[in-house]
């Protein structure tokens, strides 16, 4: 199962990748980017650094990154250094979980399609 960030910050279990509310994810990431831009423009560097750290740990940002890698990028069908592509929704969710834990593991059985 894949976890999704709700609006109040708590995680809940998802049934599948298609259950993610992309409008909420995009809005959360966009708002955080705007806050970073505003802090830089005002010269508040301590707040800027804290917001940048928050962006790196933000689950919505992770989901959006996985979506860009696996769905919208031009090279989505091109295998990476692990010689694998992520094709099905379940594999996308598993890939997001791997990234959330830290580092994607190559050659995960059953979750990634061979290129």
C-alpha positions, 0 to 999 in steps of 0.5 A, a space after each residue: 500500500 502507498 500512503 498519501 498526505 491528507 490536508 492536515 498532514 496525516 498519512 492514510 493508506 491508498 488503495 492504488 496510485 490512481 486514488 491520489 488527488 493531484 489537484 491537492 498535491 500540485 497545490 501543496 507543492 505550488 504553495 510551498 514554492 511560493 513561500 520559498 520565493 517570497 522568503 528569498 525576495 524578502 531576504 529572510 534566509 533562515 526562513 528560506 532554508 527551513 522552507 527548503 528543508 521542508 520541501 525536501 521532506 514534503 510527501 506531496 513533493 515526492 509524489 509529484 516527483 514520482 509522477 513526473 518521472 514515470 508519467 509526464 517526462 519524455 524519457 518515461 519509457 527509457 530504462 535508467 541505470 537499473 535497466 528498469 522502467 515503472 509502468 503500472 500504478 502499483 509499481 509507481 506506488 512502490 517506487 514512491 515508497 522506496 524513495 520515501 524510505 531513502 533510496 530506490 532499490 534496483 531489481 525489486 521483484 514484481 514491482 517494476 517492469 523490465 525494459 
